[in-house]
């Protein structure tokens, strides 16, 4: 009975580790897709060259910087849980 409980707890632990890794991967993929979309939109607006497009492109540039910062923050939060045995070199 005790070994069954131990096995169940280990299984749950592995499940939640996998779920956490999957969540992190989804966050990164979503962030990369959003960054790519922002870059494409910025390039399109810069090609227009008028004042309104330039203002919008500047705003999107700040959004892109914010998105990159958020992605870096996600990496800082979730990456240590992934590499529990990695060395700190």
C-alpha positions, 0 to 999 in steps of 0.5 A: 500500500505504501509503495502504491502511494509513493508511486502515485506521488512520483507520477503526479510529480512527473505529470506536473513537471511535464505540465509546467514545461509544456506551459513554458513552451507554449508561452515562448511559442506565443511570444515568438509568434507575437514578436514576429507579427510585430516585426512584420507590422513595423516593417510594413508601416516603415515602408509606408513612410507617412507620419501616421504610419511612423507614429504607429510603428514607434508604438509597435516598437515599444510593444516589441521591446516589452514583449521581448522583456516579458519573454526574458522574464518568463525564461528567468522564471521557468528555466531554473525549474527545467534544469535542476541539475545543471551546473552554474558555469 
